[in-house]
Amino acid sequence: MGRLLLIWRLIAEDLRRGPGQAVMFLIAVTAATTALTLGLSTDDAVARAYQKTREATAGPDIVVITTSTNPSGLAGRIADAPGVAAVGAPVFGFDAVVRSHGRSLHAAVEGRETEPVAVDRPLVTSGTWVRPGGVVVESSFAQALDVRVGDQVGIGARHYPVVGTAVSASTGVYPGGDWAQGPGPSEGGGRVWLTTADTRAAAGDESGTHAIHVKLSDPAAALRWRDTVFTDDFRGTAWANTHTWRTVLDEDIRMLRLVGPALVVGGWLLTAAALVTLAALAAVRAPRDHRRAALLKAVGATPRTIATVLIAQHLLLTMLATAFGLAAGALTAPALADPGAGLLNSASPPTADVVAAAVFLAVLVALAGALGPVLRAVRTSTVEALADSAHRPAHHPRVTAMTAFLPASLLIGVRLLARRPGRAVPAAFGTAATTVMVTAVLTFHASPDASGDYVQTNLMAARQIMTGRVLLGVTLALTALSVLNTVVLGWSAAVRARRALAVTRTLGATPGQVVGALCLAQLLPAVPAVAVSVPTGLGLYRLFSGTMVTPPGAWLLTAALGILVTIGALTALPAWFHTRAPAGRTLRTEAA
């Protein structure tokens, strides 16, 4: 117990002395875990929301759509078929253009009675159910039309007041709710309900279609029932089509076709950015951790105890950030899974697979952040660590020969980079992660609005909006972390090179040349990172979207130059700050 108490007190004291670094750590890892949780949870969140909606609305297992003018005979045969538990009365509907607020969108106008039925009872989410002269709009379609209870919508030559909004599981959320278009190619649309009499009157001479909602004794056997029972001989001469509850669910999941992969890839890129944050923090904390390990050795601590103290702090913060990320992902996933509010959402705990992936990420981050300092502390002797002698820079005669005739800023920058080449790795990783997402965003905006042989303009527009928001959100998070990392890395580099740069200034280098050298030391690894990340971003977008789109070259060039200019500007701030002090004062301080 005494050893554990000692370790806890050491961790608590370290957190108290560096709260800003702990907060940075928490923000970086929480952002990565949240994005990964969302990416892995979207499909499950859609499925849970759909099943909840099915239960609340007595959703059908199969919907039979027919153009028969008298579908009662077909409905009777379905009721007598094996495996059928309940059949709703045929529902008349027709395809129409619904107008409101200057917008015109396709929708299935469906006739319903005011009394509840056994199968497919839409659940009113606001207002009331249908009544003569009033219309109820499916919730996601109401959002697309921007209508609320009390507004007016136009159907044909008439206008109807909106008396309510409702959700249903018999069709997909907008734009997958227009079931009444009949044979031939169809365009995605919404769904509205009128009374049966109002629907007949609005249809006029149009024949329309009928929907028969079927409940099976075994919902999992919907596909088998359709293939073995609902054959051509069974359905008769009239055209008939079917879709199962699984088809509806798959269509709802298709709405987020690119969102999940974007979040998963974004989560791992944010993880890379978080590792860069840890590397930057480790560089800032290195002298303190080094001396702290030496003091622990001096009072008798074993290498195992020192390693436990250094790793436990990272592991504690990482697990806390992982818990925050899992909670944020679980709370956000329902809203992301149903962008159109057409399903009944509720937050639920993440699945075991999601938790396992997040914990793996947490352990990876904790070990990556603490392993280097632990190994250095264990390998260094107590006397050497307490003396804290300066590290003799490595001599690179070839670099010296190659840079002898370069301009002063470039010469100093190359030599600073050659002294500590390991620092170029985290800087390059952070730049690469941001460039990949920026390239993906540019590629997304250069993509056409619709493609493929099953073109639904409304569906593609909904996908484009949601995917664009997710890509932008992940890119903004990555950019924020990259900005933070660039500032911290620049500050650390300036602190580490303070003495060497002071000597350089005494030999004639101007403050401007020193600032330029520090900026170039950060930009030199960033240039190849940007060059590699642009084609990588294009390749990842093609891998997950299935289409090859290349943004205009001017877009990519502008983005690449913008990233490099931003890195240079952010590095110049801490570099300029360290050049404000006279070189002599810096050398006296270092000597003391």
C-alpha positions in Angstrom: 0.0 0.0 0.0 2.9 2.4 0.8 4.4 2.0 -2.7 1.0 2.6 -4.4 0.4 5.7 -2.2 3.9 7.0 -3.1 3.2 6.6 -6.8 -0.2 8.3 -6.5 1.3 11.3 -4.7 4.0 11.6 -7.3 1.4 11.5 -10.1 -0.8 14.0 -8.3 2.1 16.4 -7.7 3.2 16.2 -11.3 -0.4 16.9 -12.5 -0.6 19.9 -10.1 2.6 21.4 -11.4 1.6 21.0 -15.1 -2.1 21.3 -15.4 -1.9 22.8 -18.9 0.0 19.9 -20.3 -2.5 17.5 -18.8 -5.4 19.4 -20.4 -3.7 19.3 -23.8 -3.2 15.6 -23.4 -6.9 15.0 -22.5 -8.1 17.1 -25.4 -6.0 15.4 -28.0 -6.8 11.8 -26.9 -10.5 12.6 -26.3 -10.9 14.0 -29.8 -9.3 10.9 -31.3 -11.3 8.5 -29.2 -14.6 10.3 -29.9 -14.1 10.2 -33.7 -13.1 6.6 -33.6 -16.2 5.7 -31.4 -18.5 7.6 -33.8 -17.1 5.9 -36.9 -17.5 2.4 -35.4 -20.9 3.1 -33.8 -22.9 4.8 -36.6 -24.3 1.6 -38.2 -25.2 0.1 -34.8 -26.8 3.4 -33.8 -29.0 3.4 -37.0 -30.0 -0.2 -36.4 -30.9 0.5 -32.7 -32.9 3.6 -33.7 -34.7 1.7 -36.5 -35.6 -1.2 -34.2 -36.9 1.2 -31.6 -39.1 2.9 -34.2 -40.4 -0.5 -35.5 -41.4 -1.5 -32.0 -43.1 1.9 -31.3 -45.0 1.9 -34.6 -45.9 -1.8 -35.1 -43.7 -1.7 -38.2 -44.3 -4.3 -40.9 -41.9 -7.0 -41.8 -42.9 -6.8 -45.5 -44.6 -4.1 -47.5 -46.3 -5.3 -50.7 -46.9 -2.5 -53.3 -49.3 -3.2 -56.2 -50.9 -1.3 -59.0 -54.0 -3.4 -58.8 -57.2 -1.3 -58.6 -58.8 -3.9 -56.3 -56.0 -5.3 -54.0 -58.4 -6.9 -51.5 -58.1 -10.3 -53.2 -54.3 -10.2 -52.9 -54.5 -9.0 -49.3 -56.8 -12.0 -48.6 -54.4 -14.5 -50.1 -51.5 -13.0 -48.1 -53.5 -13.3 -44.9 -54.1 -17.0 -45.6 -50.4 -17.6 -46.5 -48.2 -19.6 -44.1 -46.0 -17.6 -41.7 -48.3 -14.5 -41.8 -49.3 -13.1 -38.3 -51.2 -10.0 -39.4 -52.1 -8.0 -42.5 -53.2 -4.4 -42.7 -55.9 -3.2 -45.0 -54.6 -2.0 -48.4 -53.5 1.6 -48.2 -54.1 3.9 -51.2 -51.4 6.3 -52.3 -50.0 8.2 -55.2 -46.9 10.1 -56.1 -47.2 13.9 -56.0 -45.1 17.1 -55.8 -45.4 18.7 -52.3 -44.8 22.4 -52.2 -43.9 24.6 -49.3 -41.7 27.7 -48.7 -40.8 27.9 -52.4 -39.6 24.3 -52.5 -41.1 21.4 -54.5 -40.2 17.8 -53.5 -41.6 14.4 -54.5 -43.6 12.5 -51.9 -45.9 9.6 -51.5 -49.4 10.9 -50.5 -50.9 8.1 -48.4 -54.5 7.8 -47.3 -55.1 6.7 -43.7 -58.1 6.4 -41.4 -58.2 8.2 -38.1 -58.4 5.0 -36.0 -55.3 3.0 -35.2 -54.5 -0.2 -37.2 -52.8 -3.5 -36.4 -49.8 -3.0 -38.6 -47.8 0.2 -39.3 -49.2 2.8 -36.9 -47.2 6.0 -37.5 -46.2 7.6 -34.2 -47.1 11.3 -33.9 -44.1 13.3 -32.8 -45.8 16.7 -32.8 -49.3 17.9 -33.3 -52.1 15.4 -34.0 -52.9 12.5 -36.4 -54.7 13.0 -39.7 -58.1 14.7 -39.8 -60.3 15.9 -42.7 -58.6 18.8 -44.5 -55.3 18.4 -42.6 -52.0 16.7 -43.5 -49.4 14.9 -41.4 -45.8 15.0 -42.7 -43.1 12.4 -42.0 -40.6 14.0 -39.6 -37.5 13.8 -41.8 -39.5 15.1 -44.8 -40.8 17.9 -42.7 -37.3 18.9 -41.8 -36.3 18.8 -45.5 -39.3 21.0 -46.4 -38.8 23.2 -43.3 -42.4 22.9 -42.3 -43.9 22.8 -38.8 -47.4 22.3 -37.4 -49.5 25.2 -38.6 -47.7 25.7 -41.9 -49.4 25.2 -45.3 -48.3 22.7 -47.9 -49.5 22.4 -51.5 -50.5 19.1 -53.0 -51.9 19.3 -56.6 -54.3 22.3 -56.8 -55.1 22.3 -53.1 -53.3 23.5 -49.9 -53.5 21.7 -46.6 -52.5 22.9 -43.1 -49.9 20.7 -41.4 -51.6 19.3 -38.3 -48.7 17.0 -37.2 -45.5 15.2 -37.9 -44.9 11.5 -37.4 -42.3 8.7 -37.8 -42.8 5.3 -39.4 -40.7 2.2 -40.0 -42.5 0.9 -43.1 -40.3 3.1 -45.4 -36.9 4.7 -45.1 -36.3 8.2 -43.8 -36.2 11.0 -46.3 -35.4 10.7 -49.1 -36.3 7.0 -49.0 -40.0 7.4 -48.2 -41.7 7.8 -51.6 -43.1 4.3 -52.2 -46.0 5.2 -54.5 -44.2 5.9 -57.7 -45.1 2.5 -59.2 -43.1 0.6 -61.9 -40.1 2.1 -63.7 -37.3 4.4 -62.5 -38.1 6.3 -59.4 -36.7 9.3 -57.6 -36.3 9.6 -53.9 -38.8 11.5 -52.0 -40.8 11.9 -48.8 -44.1 10.8 -47.3 -47.2 12.6 -46.1 -50.5 11.3 -44.8 -54.1 12.5 -45.5 -57.4 10.9 -44.7 -58.4 8.3 -47.3 -61.2 10.6 -48.6 -58.8 13.5 -49.0 -56.2 11.3 -50.7 -58.8 10.1 -53.2 -59.9 13.6 -53.9 -56.3 14.9 -54.3 -55.4 12.0 -56.6 -58.3 12.8 -59.0 -58.1 10.7 -62.1 -54.7 9.2 -61.2 -55.0 5.5 -60.5 -52.3 5.4 -57.8 -50.9 2.3 -56.0 -51.8 0.3 -52.9 -49.5 -0.8 -50.1 -50.3 -3.9 -48.0 -48.4 -4.1 -44.7 -47.6 -7.6 -43.6 -46.5 -8.8 -40.2 -44.8 -12.3 -40.1 -44.6 -14.7 -37.2 -40.8 -14.8 -37.8 -39.5 -11.4 -38.9 -36.0 -12.8 -39.6 -37.6 -15.0 -42.3 -38.9 -12.0 -44.4 -36.6 -12.7 -47.3 -37.3 -16.4 -47.3 -41.1 -15.7 -47.2 -40.8 -13.3 -50.1 -38.8 -15.8 -52.2 -40.8 -19.0 -51.4 -44.4 -17.7 -50.8 -44.8 -14.5 -52.7 -44.0 -16.0 -56.1 -45.3 -14.8 -59.5 -48.2 -17.3 -59.4 -49.1 -16.1 -55.9 -49.2 -12.4 -56.7 -51.4 -12.7 -59.9 -51.4 -10.7 -63.0 -51.1 -7.2 -61.5 -47.7 -5.6 -61.0 -46.5 -6.0 -57.4 -43.2 -5.2 -55.6 -42.0 -5.9 -52.1 -39.5 -4.5 -49.6 -38.6 -6.0 -46.3 -37.8 -4.3 -43.0 -34.2 -5.2 -43.6 -34.3 -3.4 -47.0 -35.5 -0.3 -45.2 -32.8 -0.5 -42.6 -30.1 -0.9 -45.2 -31.4 2.1 -47.1 -31.2 4.2 -43.9 -27.7 3.0 -43.3 -26.8 3.9 -46.9 -27.4 7.5 -45.9 -24.2 7.3 -43.9 -22.2 5.4 -46.5 -19.1 7.7 -46.3 -19.7 9.1 -42.8 -18.5 6.0 -41.0 -15.3 5.5 -42.9 -14.5 9.2 -42.7 -14.9 9.1 -38.9 -12.8 5.9 -38.6 -10.0 7.2 -40.8 -10.3 10.6 -39.1 -10.1 8.9 -35.7 -6.8 7.2 -36.6 -5.5 10.5 -38.1 -6.5 12.3 -34.9 -4.6 9.5 -33.0 -1.5 10.3 -35.1 -2.0 14.0 -34.2 -2.4 13.0 -30.5 0.8 11.1 -30.6 2.5 14.2 -32.1 1.1 16.1 -29.1 2.5 13.6 -26.7 5.9 13.8 -28.5 5.8 17.6 -28.2 4.9 17.4 -24.5 7.6 14.8 -23.9 10.2 17.0 -25.5 9.1 19.9 -23.2 9.0 17.6 -20.1 12.2 15.6 -20.9 14.6 17.6 -18.7 12.2 17.5 -15.7 11.4 13.8 -16.1 15.1 13.0 -16.5 16.0 14.8 -13.3 13.0 13.4 -11.5 14.0 9.9 -12.4 17.5 10.6 -11.1 16.2 11.9 -7.7 14.0 8.7 -7.4 17.1 6.6 -8.1 19.1 8.5 -5.5 16.6 7.8 -2.8 16.5 4.1 -3.6 13.8 3.6 -6.2 14.1 0.7 -8.5 13.9 1.0 -12.3 10.5 -0.7 -12.1 9.2 1.9 -9.7 10.5 4.7 -11.9 8.9 3.2 -15.0 5.6 2.7 -13.1 5.6 6.4 -12.0 6.3 7.7 -15.5 3.9 5.3 -17.4 1.1 5.5 -14.8 0.5 9.2 -15.3 0.2 8.8 -19.1 -2.0 5.7 -18.6 -4.3 7.5 -16.1 -4.8 10.5 -18.3 -5.3 8.3 -21.4 -7.9 6.1 -19.7 -9.7 9.2 -18.5 -9.7 10.7 -22.0 -10.9 7.3 -23.4 -13.8 7.3 -21.0 -14.7 10.9 -22.1 -14.4 9.9 -25.8 -16.6 6.8 -25.4 -19.2 8.8 -23.6 -19.1 11.7 -26.1 -19.3 9.2 -29.0 -22.2 7.3 -27.5 -24.2 10.5 -26.8 -23.4 11.9 -30.3 -23.9 8.8 -32.4 -27.8 8.8 -32.3 -27.9 12.3 -33.7 -25.3 11.5 -36.3 -27.2 8.2 -37.2 -30.4 10.1 -37.9 -29.6 13.4 -39.5 -33.2 13.8 -40.6 -35.0 13.1 -37.3 -37.0 10.3 -38.9 -36.2 7.7 -36.3 -36.6 7.4 -32.5 -33.1 7.8 -31.2 -31.7 7.1 -27.7 -28.2 7.0 -26.4 -26.9 3.6 -25.5 -23.6 2.2 -24.3 -21.0 1.4 -27.0 -20.6 -2.2 -28.0 -17.7 -4.4 -26.8 -15.9 -4.1 -30.1 -16.0 -0.3 -29.9 -14.7 -0.3 -26.3 -12.0 -2.7 -27.2 -10.8 -0.6 -30.2 -10.9 2.6 -28.0 -8.9 0.9 -25.2 -6.4 -0.4 -27.7 -5.9 3.1 -29.0 -5.5 4.4 -25.4 -2.8 1.8 -24.5 -1.0 2.6 -27.8 -1.1 6.3 -27.0 0.1 5.8 -23.4 3.0 3.6 -24.3 4.1 5.7 -27.2 4.1 8.8 -25.0 5.9 7.3 -22.0 8.2 4.6 -23.5 11.0 6.9 -24.7 11.4 8.9 -21.4 11.2 5.6 -19.4 14.0 4.0 -21.4 16.2 7.0 -21.2 15.6 7.3 -17.4 16.4 3.6 -16.8 19.5 3.6 -18.9 21.0 6.7 -17.4 23.1 6.4 -14.3 22.1 8.4 -11.2 25.3 10.6 -11.1 25.0 11.4 -14.8 21.4 12.3 -14.5 21.8 14.5 -11.4 24.8 16.3 -13.1 22.5 17.0 -16.1 25.5 17.5 -18.3 24.9 19.0 -21.7 24.6 16.5 -24.6 27.4 16.8 -27.0 25.9 17.4 -30.5 26.8 14.8 -33.1 29.3 15.9 -35.7 28.2 15.5 -39.3 31.1 16.4 -41.6 29.1 15.7 -44.8 26.3 17.9 -43.7 28.8 20.6 -42.9 30.4 20.4 -46.3 27.1 20.3 -48.1 25.7 23.4 -46.3 28.8 25.5 -46.2 27.7 27.7 -49.2 24.0 27.9 -48.3 22.3 31.1 -47.2 22.7 31.7 -43.5 19.1 30.9 -42.4 19.0 27.7 -44.5 22.5 26.7 -43.3 21.6 27.1 -39.7 18.2 25.4 -40.1 19.7 22.3 -41.9 22.3 21.9 -39.2 19.7 22.3 -36.4 17.7 19.5 -38.1 20.7 17.3 -38.5 21.6 17.6 -34.8 18.2 16.2 -33.8 16.7 14.4 -36.8 14.3 12.5 -34.6 12.3 15.7 -34.1 11.4 15.8 -37.8 9.3 12.6 -37.4 6.5 14.0 -35.2 6.4 17.2 -37.2 6.0 15.3 -40.4 3.3 13.0 -39.0 1.2 15.9 -37.8 1.5 17.8 -41.1 0.7 14.6 -43.0 -2.5 13.8 -41.0 -3.8 17.3 -41.6 -2.9 17.3 -45.3 -4.7 14.0 -45.9 -8.0 15.3 -44.4 -7.7 18.7 -46.2 -7.2 16.7 -49.5 -10.2 14.6 -48.8 -12.3 17.6 -48.1 -11.2 19.2 -51.4 -11.9 16.0 -53.3 -15.3 15.7 -51.7 -16.2 19.2 -52.9 -14.9 18.5 -56.3 -17.1 15.3 -56.6 -20.3 15.4 -58.6 -23.6 15.5 -56.7 -24.8 12.1 -57.9 -23.3 9.1 -59.7 -24.1 5.4 -60.4 -26.9 3.6 -62.1 -29.4 4.0 -59.2 -29.4 7.8 -59.2 -31.5 9.5 -56.5 -30.7 13.2 -56.4 -32.4 13.8 -53.1 -30.6 10.9 -51.5 -27.2 12.0 -52.9 -27.8 15.6 -51.7 -28.6 14.3 -48.1 -25.4 12.2 -48.2 -23.4 15.0 -49.5 -24.5 17.4 -46.7 -23.9 14.9 -43.9 -20.6 13.6 -45.3 -19.4 17.2 -45.9 -20.2 18.2 -42.3 -18.3 15.1 -40.9 -15.3 15.7 -43.1 -15.2 19.4 -42.2 -15.6 18.6 -38.4 -12.7 16.1 -38.4 -10.5 18.4 -40.5 -11.2 21.3 -38.1 -10.3 19.1 -35.1 -7.1 17.9 -36.9 -6.2 21.5 -37.8 -6.7 22.7 -34.2 -4.4 19.9 -32.9 -1.9 20.6 -35.6 -1.8 24.2 -34.7 -1.2 23.3 -31.1 1.4 20.8 -32.0 3.3 23.2 -34.3 3.4 25.9 -31.5 4.6 23.4 -28.9 7.2 21.8 -31.2 8.4 25.2 -32.2 8.7 26.3 -28.6 10.5 23.1 -27.7 12.9 23.4 -30.6 13.7 27.0 -29.6 14.3 26.1 -26.0 16.6 23.2 -26.9 18.6 25.2 -29.4 18.7 28.3 -27.3 22.4 28.0 -26.3 23.5 26.9 -29.8 21.6 29.8 -31.4 23.0 32.3 -28.9 26.5 31.2 -29.9 25.5 31.6 -33.6 24.3 35.1 -32.9 27.6 36.0 -31.2 29.3 34.9 -34.4 27.3 37.4 -36.5 23.8 35.8 -37.2 21.0 38.3 -37.0 17.7 37.7 -35.0 15.9 37.5 -38.4 18.3 34.8 -39.6 17.8 32.8 -36.4 14.0 33.0 -36.7 14.2 31.9 -40.3 16.5 29.0 -39.4 14.0 27.7 -36.8 11.1 28.0 -39.3 13.1 26.2 -41.9 13.9 23.4 -39.4 10.2 22.8 -39.1 9.4 23.3 -42.8 12.0 21.0 -44.2 10.3 17.8 -42.9 6.8 19.3 -43.6 7.5 19.7 -47.4 7.9 15.9 -48.1 5.0 15.2 -45.7 2.7 17.4 -47.7 4.0 16.0 -51.0 3.3 12.4 -49.9 -0.1 13.2 -48.2 -1.8 14.7 -51.2 -1.8 11.5 -53.2 -2.5 9.5 -50.0 -5.7 11.6 -49.4 -6.8 11.1 -53.0 -6.2 7.3 -52.7 -8.1 7.1 -49.4 -11.1 9.0 -50.8 -11.2 6.7 -53.8 -10.9 3.6 -51.6 -14.0 4.5 -49.5 -16.1 6.3 -52.0 -15.5 4.0 -55.0 -15.0 7.0 -57.4 -11.9 8.6 -58.7 -12.1 12.3 -58.4 -9.2 14.7 -58.7 -9.7 18.3 -57.5 -8.3 21.1 -59.6 -4.6 21.5 -59.3 -4.9 25.1 -58.2 -6.9 23.9 -55.2 -4.3 21.3 -54.1 -1.4 23.7 -54.7 -3.2 26.5 -52.7 -3.9 24.1 -49.8 -0.4 22.8 -49.7 1.1 26.3 -49.7 -1.4 27.4 -47.1 -0.4 24.6 -44.8 3.3 25.3 -45.2 2.9 29.1 -44.7 0.8 28.4 -41.6 3.5 26.1 -40.2 6.2 28.8 -40.8 4.1 31.5 -39.2 3.3 29.4 -36.1 6.9 28.5 -35.7 8.1 32.1 -36.0 6.1 33.1 -32.9 8.1 31.2 -30.3 11.3 31.6 -32.3 10.9 35.4 -32.3 10.2 35.4 -28.6 13.5 33.6 -27.8 15.5 36.0 -30.0 14.3 39.0 -28.0 16.8 38.4 -25.2 20.4 39.4 -25.9 22.8 36.5 -26.8 25.1 37.4 -23.9 22.4 37.2 -21.3 21.3 33.8 -22.7 24.9 32.4 -22.5 25.3 33.7 -18.9 22.0 32.1 -17.9 23.0 28.8 -19.5 26.4 28.8 -17.8 24.9 29.6 -14.4 
